[in-house]
Amino acid sequence: MKLSIKKYGTLLAKYMKNSRLHLVLLALVLAVSIILQLVNPMIISFFIDGIEMNKSMELLIKAAILFILAAFTQQLLAIASTYLSQNIGWRTTNTLRRDLVKHCLGLDMNYFKEHQSGELVERIDGDVNALFNFFSKLFIGFANNILLMTGVVVVLSLQNPLIGAAFVLFLVLSFIILGKTQGDAVDNFGKERELSSKLYGFLGEHLDCTEEIKASGAGSYVSQRFMELLRKWLPIQLKAYLSGYKIWIIMSGLFGLGDIMIFAVGGYLWYKGHISLGLVYLMLNYFQLLESPLDQLKEQMLDIQKATASIIRIEELLNQSSSISDKGTIKLSEKNISLSFDQVCFSYEKEVPVLKDISFELPAGKVLGILGHTGCGKTTLARLVVRFYEPDSGNICFNGKKQEDILLKDLRSSIAYVTQEVQLFYASVRDNITFFNKDISDDEIIATIYKMGLKDWFENIKEGLDTILEPGGGMSSGEAQLLTLVRVFLRDPKLIILDEASARLDPVTERFLEQALSTLIEGRACIIIAHRLSTVQRADNILILDKGEILEYGLREELISKKDSRLNELLNYGIEEVLA
């Protein structure tokens, strides 16, 4: 795992460009702070030499007052730099989080099938948190320490070139050793972050299925799997941190050598009369000042290595591209749309076909009912309509225009896809219905709620549209399903897909749904996917799938009138559930 300096620079430039003013202010604060850190020891050096040379008391008092003022100002600047660096860190990482979420939403469904949700959360939040520390502290602190060390070398070189050369030699040796010891740690921390993502992916997946795990008595199995992941994680984590602590051991040895160097050089030059006692103090103080940034660097190297590993993983995520290209230029400007499939084939895995040579037409304003066994490809067909996946072959057309030629955003905004898996957010009723669209008025929302048969439920919630839906929502499955259909009413789509949307509804609630659907689908094309025959009674055409192929397709009334039709056979035998 390698990350070039160019990529570092590109990432920093991209996400820190909106914080230019804060960066300029921070640079000024740090510059003044560094100057004061260099000046304060010089004042004390002057004070010491002044005592030795019998300078006037008035001059020494002025030097003492100047030292106190400089020290106080330095503390204020430290507070200002902390505020500015934290502000830059939050701005930068929040922008990065937003871009990562937006990028993930643009990926195709195959990517989400291959990666657990917890793993993606760890990348978007865990890796970005590691970068927050980098942006808010490490990057700024690193720049400050480099400038401070440069200032120390310059001042000492002006005082005595030999002393300056000794300090340069010490710094060069320190950086060479630091550079050679951090390479392995970056790779180890990258592996540690990868295993961390898998662990959180496992947790997210299984915590979401707690009810099923308890019901099936699989708790011990899940615990065992969790412990296996921890056992794999621990040695990698230990290896990563131990490789990082090499820096601490080496730098401690360097500090010891540095102390010996300072006492030897300073003592020798003072003994020979080449420097004053004040300059000896200045050397010792500057070396301690130099130790501080180097000491910080050895501590920061661990975090820098974590940040480097996180940047690599973030780069990998950002470099993921969707297999669905959005190169369309056509808009579905017509009020109504028709749909057609022409010999469409599709498979999730090679040589395992899910749909084979599917052809049918859905005219504008008509309803298509799709029936078939579980696993026959009904839901897959719906996903192809909204272009969650690309067909392997064949064409899908809307109003005679090929699907790939239509703007993806325009295509999906024209289609409402409702599944039996209800998704409610931890947000207000208003936001759950409008998907956070502030342009929809409360009166319109309430009128739609009443139309959907949720009047009694709505009037019983305490805060109306401002009521926060807790996890689970405090709603029955039927009410939650109807609430998602309210979203469809407000979107005013041109094509509606109901993928077994009534599967979890009781007969009373389903009647409410039927009444609402009569209003909703009027004048619109609609696909109703069901396993109950009663659900597709309103369909104009019926499509029956079997093992990914069309078993039967035609007008519902014509199929019913044919004695040998599959639909007629099911009706005659009273088979309500069309399931395997």
C-alpha positions in Angstrom: 0.0 0.0 0.0 1.7 3.2 -1.2 0.4 6.7 -1.4 2.4 9.3 -3.3 3.1 12.8 -2.0 1.1 14.0 -5.1 -2.0 12.2 -3.9 -1.6 13.7 -0.4 -1.4 17.1 -2.0 -4.3 16.6 -4.2 -6.5 15.4 -1.4 -5.5 18.3 0.9 -5.9 20.9 -1.9 -9.4 19.6 -2.8 -10.9 19.5 0.7 -9.1 22.5 2.2 -9.9 24.9 -0.5 -13.1 26.1 1.2 -11.1 26.9 4.3 -8.6 29.3 2.7 -9.3 32.2 4.9 -9.0 30.1 8.1 -5.7 28.7 6.7 -4.3 32.2 6.1 -5.3 33.2 9.6 -3.8 30.0 11.1 -0.6 30.6 9.1 -0.3 34.1 10.6 -1.0 32.9 14.1 1.5 30.1 13.8 4.2 32.4 12.3 3.8 34.9 15.2 3.8 32.0 17.7 7.0 30.5 16.2 8.7 33.9 16.4 7.8 34.3 20.1 9.0 30.8 20.8 12.4 31.8 19.3 12.5 35.2 20.9 11.7 34.2 24.5 14.9 32.1 25.0 16.9 35.0 23.4 15.5 37.4 26.0 16.6 35.1 28.9 20.0 34.7 27.2 20.3 38.5 27.1 19.2 38.6 30.8 21.9 36.1 31.8 24.6 37.9 29.9 23.4 41.2 31.2 23.8 40.1 34.8 27.3 38.7 34.0 28.3 42.1 32.3 26.7 44.2 35.1 24.0 45.8 32.8 21.7 48.3 34.4 18.8 47.1 36.5 16.3 49.1 34.5 17.3 47.3 31.3 17.0 43.9 33.0 13.6 44.8 34.3 12.5 45.8 30.8 13.8 42.5 29.5 11.8 40.6 32.2 8.6 42.5 31.4 9.1 41.8 27.7 9.5 38.1 28.4 6.2 38.0 30.5 4.3 39.8 27.7 5.7 37.5 25.0 4.8 34.4 27.1 1.3 35.6 27.7 0.8 36.4 24.0 2.1 33.0 23.1 -0.6 31.3 25.2 -3.4 33.4 23.6 -2.0 32.4 20.2 -2.1 28.7 21.2 -5.8 29.0 22.0 -6.4 30.7 18.6 -4.5 28.1 16.7 -6.4 25.3 18.4 -9.8 26.9 17.5 -8.8 27.5 13.9 -7.3 24.0 13.4 -10.4 22.3 14.8 -12.6 24.4 12.6 -10.6 23.5 9.5 -10.7 19.8 10.6 -14.5 19.7 10.9 -15.0 21.6 7.6 -12.7 19.4 5.7 -13.8 16.0 7.0 -17.5 16.8 6.9 -17.1 17.8 3.2 -15.3 14.5 2.7 -18.0 12.5 4.4 -20.6 14.2 2.2 -18.7 13.3 -0.9 -18.2 9.7 0.2 -21.9 9.3 0.9 -22.9 10.9 -2.4 -20.4 8.6 -4.2 -21.7 5.5 -2.5 -25.3 6.4 -3.5 -24.1 6.6 -7.1 -22.7 3.1 -7.1 -24.7 0.2 -8.6 -26.4 -2.5 -6.5 -23.7 -5.1 -7.2 -21.3 -3.1 -5.1 -23.7 -3.2 -2.1 -24.3 -6.9 -2.5 -20.5 -7.5 -2.2 -19.9 -5.1 0.8 -21.7 -5.1 4.1 -23.3 -1.8 5.3 -21.2 -1.8 8.5 -18.0 -2.0 6.4 -19.1 1.1 4.4 -20.0 2.9 7.6 -16.6 2.2 9.0 -15.0 3.6 5.8 -17.2 6.7 5.7 -17.0 7.5 9.4 -14.1 5.5 10.9 -11.5 6.3 8.3 -12.7 9.9 8.1 -12.4 10.3 11.9 -8.7 9.2 11.5 -8.3 12.0 9.0 -10.0 14.5 11.2 -7.1 14.2 13.7 -4.7 14.5 10.7 -6.4 17.7 9.4 -7.0 19.4 12.8 -3.8 18.5 14.6 -1.2 16.5 12.7 -1.0 18.5 9.5 -0.9 21.9 11.3 1.3 20.6 14.1 3.7 19.0 11.6 4.0 22.3 9.6 4.5 24.3 12.9 7.2 21.9 14.1 9.1 22.0 10.8 9.1 25.8 10.8 10.1 25.9 14.5 13.1 23.6 13.9 14.1 25.7 10.8 14.0 28.8 13.0 16.1 27.2 15.7 18.8 26.2 13.2 18.9 29.6 11.5 19.2 31.5 14.8 21.9 29.2 16.2 23.8 29.3 12.9 23.9 33.1 13.0 25.2 33.0 16.6 27.8 30.3 15.8 28.1 28.3 12.5 29.6 25.3 14.3 26.6 25.0 16.7 24.2 25.4 13.7 26.0 22.6 11.8 25.7 20.3 14.9 22.0 20.9 15.1 21.5 20.3 11.4 23.4 17.0 11.6 21.2 15.9 14.5 18.0 16.8 12.6 19.1 15.1 9.4 19.9 11.9 11.2 16.5 12.1 13.0 14.5 12.4 9.8 16.4 9.7 8.0 15.6 7.3 10.8 12.0 8.4 11.0 11.5 8.0 7.3 13.0 4.4 7.2 10.9 3.2 10.2 7.4 4.3 9.1 7.0 2.4 5.8 6.1 -1.0 7.4 3.8 0.7 9.9 1.7 2.2 7.1 1.1 -1.3 5.5 0.3 -2.8 8.9 -2.2 0.0 9.8 -3.8 -0.5 6.4 -4.4 -4.2 7.2 -5.7 -3.2 10.6 -8.2 -0.8 9.1 -9.4 -3.4 6.6 -10.1 -6.0 9.4 -11.7 -3.3 11.4 -14.2 -2.6 8.5 -15.0 -6.3 8.3 -15.6 -6.5 12.0 -18.0 -3.6 12.0 -19.6 -4.9 8.8 -20.3 -8.2 10.7 -21.7 -6.3 13.7 -24.0 -4.1 11.6 -25.4 -7.0 9.6 -26.1 -9.2 12.7 -27.4 -6.5 15.0 -29.9 -5.7 12.3 -31.1 -9.3 12.4 -31.3 -9.6 16.2 -34.9 -10.8 16.2 -34.2 -13.6 13.6 -31.0 -14.6 15.5 -32.9 -15.0 18.8 -35.8 -16.8 17.2 -33.6 -19.3 15.5 -31.3 -19.8 18.5 -28.2 -18.8 16.6 -26.8 -16.6 19.3 -23.9 -18.9 20.2 -23.0 -19.2 16.5 -22.9 -15.5 16.0 -20.8 -15.1 19.2 -18.4 -17.7 17.9 -18.1 -15.9 14.5 -17.5 -12.6 16.3 -14.7 -14.1 18.4 -13.1 -15.6 15.3 -13.0 -12.1 13.8 -11.5 -10.7 17.0 -8.8 -13.3 17.0 -7.8 -12.4 13.5 -7.9 -8.7 14.3 -5.8 -8.7 17.5 -2.5 -10.0 16.0 -2.7 -7.5 13.1 -3.5 -4.7 15.5 -0.6 -5.6 17.8 1.8 -5.8 14.8 0.7 -2.4 13.6 1.2 -0.7 17.0 4.5 -2.5 17.7 5.8 -1.4 14.3 4.8 2.2 15.2 6.5 2.0 18.6 9.8 1.4 17.0 9.9 5.1 16.3 9.5 5.8 20.1 12.5 3.6 21.0 14.7 5.0 18.3 13.8 8.6 19.0 14.5 8.1 22.7 18.0 7.0 21.8 18.5 10.0 19.6 17.5 12.4 22.3 20.1 10.8 24.6 22.8 11.3 21.9 21.6 14.9 21.4 21.9 15.7 25.1 25.5 14.4 25.0 26.2 16.5 21.9 24.9 19.7 23.3 26.8 19.4 26.6 30.0 18.4 24.8 29.9 21.2 22.2 28.5 23.9 24.5 30.9 23.1 27.3 33.9 23.0 25.0 33.1 26.3 23.3 32.4 28.1 26.6 35.6 26.6 28.2 37.6 28.0 25.2 35.9 31.4 25.6 34.3 31.3 22.1 30.7 31.7 23.5 29.1 33.4 26.5 27.2 31.7 29.3 24.0 33.2 27.9 24.6 31.5 24.5 25.2 28.2 26.3 21.8 28.6 27.9 20.3 29.5 24.5 21.8 26.2 23.1 20.3 24.1 25.9 17.0 25.9 25.7 16.8 25.6 21.9 17.7 21.9 22.1 14.8 21.4 24.6 12.6 23.5 22.2 13.8 21.2 19.4 13.1 18.1 21.5 9.5 19.1 21.8 8.6 19.0 18.1 10.6 15.9 17.6 8.9 14.3 20.6 5.6 15.3 19.1 6.6 13.9 15.7 7.4 10.5 17.2 3.9 10.5 18.9 2.3 11.8 15.7 3.9 9.3 13.4 1.4 6.6 14.7 -1.5 8.9 13.8 0.1 9.9 10.5 0.4 6.3 9.6 -3.2 5.7 10.5 -4.2 8.7 8.4 -2.1 7.4 5.5 -3.9 4.0 5.7 -7.2 5.8 5.9 -6.5 8.0 2.9 -5.5 4.9 0.8 -8.8 3.2 1.8 -10.8 6.4 1.0 -9.0 6.7 -2.3 -10.0 3.0 -3.1 -13.7 3.8 -2.3 -13.7 7.0 -4.4 -12.1 5.1 -7.3 -14.9 2.6 -7.3 -17.1 3.2 -10.3 -20.6 2.2 -11.1 -21.1 -0.4 -13.8 -24.2 1.7 -14.8 -23.1 4.6 -16.9 -25.2 7.8 -16.9 -24.5 9.0 -20.4 -28.1 9.5 -21.4 -29.2 12.9 -22.7 -33.0 12.3 -23.2 -35.6 13.5 -20.7 -39.0 11.8 -20.3 -40.9 15.0 -20.9 -44.2 13.2 -21.9 -47.0 13.2 -19.3 -47.5 9.4 -19.6 -44.9 6.8 -20.4 -45.1 3.3 -21.8 -42.6 0.5 -21.2 -41.4 -2.4 -23.3 -39.0 -5.3 -22.8 -37.4 -6.8 -25.9 -35.7 -10.2 -25.4 -34.1 -9.1 -22.1 -31.7 -11.5 -20.4 -30.1 -11.0 -17.0 -27.9 -12.8 -14.5 -26.4 -11.8 -11.2 -23.6 -14.4 -11.7 -22.2 -15.6 -15.0 -23.8 -18.7 -16.4 -26.6 -18.5 -13.8 -29.5 -16.8 -15.7 -32.2 -15.2 -13.7 -34.3 -13.8 -16.6 -34.3 -15.3 -20.1 -35.7 -13.6 -23.3 -38.3 -11.5 -21.5 -40.5 -9.5 -23.9 -43.7 -7.6 -23.2 -45.3 -4.2 -23.6 -46.9 -2.0 -21.0 -48.9 0.8 -22.7 -49.3 4.2 -21.1 -52.1 4.2 -18.5 -52.3 0.4 -18.3 -51.7 -2.0 -15.5 -49.5 -5.1 -15.7 -49.8 -7.8 -13.1 -46.8 -10.1 -12.7 -47.3 -13.5 -11.0 -44.9 -16.3 -10.3 -43.2 -18.6 -7.8 -40.8 -17.1 -5.3 -37.4 -16.8 -7.0 -38.8 -16.7 -10.5 -37.4 -13.2 -11.2 -40.3 -10.9 -10.5 -38.3 -8.5 -8.3 -35.3 -8.7 -10.6 -37.5 -7.5 -13.4 -38.6 -4.5 -11.4 -35.0 -3.6 -10.5 -34.1 -3.7 -14.2 -37.0 -1.2 -14.9 -35.6 1.4 -12.4 -32.1 0.5 -13.8 -30.6 -0.8 -10.5 -28.9 -3.3 -12.8 -28.1 -3.4 -16.6 -29.5 -6.3 -18.7 -27.0 -8.7 -20.1 -28.7 -8.4 -23.5 -31.9 -7.1 -25.0 -33.5 -3.7 -24.8 -35.7 -1.9 -22.3 -37.5 1.1 -23.7 -39.7 4.0 -22.4 -41.9 5.7 -25.0 -39.8 4.0 -27.6 -36.5 5.4 -26.2 -33.8 3.0 -25.0 -33.2 3.1 -21.3 -29.5 3.8 -21.5 -30.2 6.9 -23.6 -32.4 8.5 -20.9 -31.0 10.6 -18.1 -30.7 8.4 -15.1 -32.0 11.0 -12.7 -34.9 11.8 -14.9 -35.7 8.1 -15.3 -35.8 7.4 -11.6 -37.7 10.5 -10.8 -40.4 9.3 -13.2 -40.8 5.9 -11.5 -42.1 5.1 -8.0 -40.8 1.7 -6.8 -42.6 0.4 -3.7 -41.4 -2.8 -2.0 -42.8 -4.8 0.9 -39.6 -3.8 2.9 -40.7 -0.6 4.6 -37.9 2.0 5.2 -38.8 4.7 7.8 -36.2 7.2 9.0 -35.5 8.4 12.5 -37.1 11.7 11.6 -40.5 13.5 11.8 -43.6 12.2 10.0 -43.3 15.1 7.7 -39.7 14.3 6.6 -40.5 10.6 6.3 -43.3 11.4 3.9 -41.6 14.1 1.9 -38.0 12.7 1.9 -37.0 16.1 3.4 -38.5 18.1 0.6 -39.4 21.5 2.2 -41.5 22.6 -0.8 -44.5 20.3 0.0 -47.0 22.1 2.1 -48.5 20.6 5.3 -52.0 20.9 4.0 -51.1 18.7 1.0 -49.4 16.1 3.2 -52.3 15.9 5.6 -54.9 15.6 2.7 -52.9 12.8 1.2 -52.6 11.0 4.6 -56.4 11.1 5.0 -56.8 9.8 1.4 -54.6 6.8 2.2 -56.8 5.8 5.2 -54.4 6.9 7.9 -56.7 9.5 9.4 -57.2 7.7 12.8 -53.5 7.0 13.2 -52.6 10.6 12.3 -55.1 12.2 14.7 -53.8 10.0 17.6 -50.2 11.1 17.4 -49.4 13.9 19.8 -47.4 16.3 17.7 -48.9 15.7 14.2 -46.4 16.0 11.4 -43.7 17.0 13.8 -43.9 13.7 15.6 -40.5 11.9 15.5 -40.8 8.3 14.4 -38.6 6.2 16.7 -37.0 3.0 15.5 -39.9 0.8 14.6 -42.0 3.9 14.3 -44.7 2.9 16.7 -46.7 1.8 13.7 -48.1 -1.5 12.5 -46.6 -3.0 9.3 -49.8 -2.0 7.4 -49.6 1.6 8.6 -46.0 1.9 7.7 -46.6 0.4 4.3 -49.4 2.9 3.7 -47.2 5.7 4.9 -44.6 4.9 2.2 -47.4 5.0 -0.4 -48.2 8.5 0.7 -44.7 9.4 -0.6 -45.8 8.0 -4.0 -48.9 10.2 -4.1 -46.8 13.3 -3.4 -44.1 12.4 -6.0 -46.7 12.2 -8.8 -44.8 9.5 -10.8 -45.5 8.5 -14.4 -44.9 4.8 -13.7 -45.6 2.9 -10.4 -44.1 -0.4 -9.4 -45.7 -2.2 -6.5 -43.5 -5.2 -5.6 -45.7 -7.3 -3.3 -46.5 -4.0 -1.5 -49.6 -5.5 0.1 -48.0 -8.7 1.3 -47.9 -7.6 4.9 -51.3 -5.9 5.0 -54.4 -7.3 6.8 -57.6 -7.5 4.8 -59.0 -4.2 6.2 -55.8 -2.2 5.5 -55.6 -3.8 2.1 -59.0 -2.5 1.3 -57.7 1.0 2.1 -54.8 0.3 -0.2 -57.1 -0.8 -3.0 -59.2 2.4 -2.6 -56.1 4.6 -2.6 -54.6 2.8 -5.6 -57.7 3.4 -7.7 -56.9 7.2 -7.4 -53.2 6.8 -7.7 -52.9 4.7 -10.8 -55.6 6.5 -12.8 -54.0 7.5 -16.1 -50.6 6.1 -15.1 -48.7 3.0 -16.1 -48.5 0.5 -13.3 -46.7 -2.8 -12.6 -48.2 -4.9 -9.7 -46.0 -7.8 -8.6 -47.8 -10.2 -6.4 -48.1 -13.8 -5.2 -51.9 -13.4 -4.5 -54.3 -13.5 -7.4 -56.6 -11.1 -5.7 -53.9 -8.4 -5.9 -53.9 -8.3 -9.7 -57.6 -8.2 -10.3 -57.3 -4.6 -11.5 -54.6 -5.6 -14.0 -55.2 -5.1 -17.8 -52.4 -7.6 -18.7 -51.0 -10.6 -16.8 -47.4 -11.9 -17.0 -46.7 -15.2 -15.3 -43.0 -16.0 -14.8 -41.5 -19.5 -14.2 -37.8 -20.0 -13.6 -36.9 -16.7 -15.3 -39.0 -17.3 -18.4 -42.4 -16.2 -19.5 -44.9 -18.9 -18.9 -47.8 -16.9 -19.9 -48.5 -13.3 -21.1 -51.6 -11.6 -22.4 -54.8 -9.6 -21.6 -56.2 -10.7 -18.3 -59.8 -11.2 -19.7 -58.5 -13.3 -22.6 -56.4 -15.5 -20.4 -59.3 -16.1 -18.1 -61.5 -17.0 -21.1 -58.9 -19.6 -22.3 -59.6 -22.9 -20.7 -56.0 -24.1 -21.0 -54.4 -20.9 -19.7 -52.3 -21.1 -16.5 -54.2 -18.2 -15.0 -57.6 -19.8 -15.7 -56.3 -23.1 -14.1 -55.3 -21.2 -10.9 -58.6 -19.5 -10.7 -60.6 -22.7 -11.4 -58.8 -24.6 -8.7 -59.1 -21.7 -6.3 -55.4 -21.4 -5.8 -55.0 -18.0 -4.1 -51.2 -18.1 -3.4 -49.0 -18.4 -6.5 -46.1 -19.8 -4.6 -43.7 -22.7 -4.8 
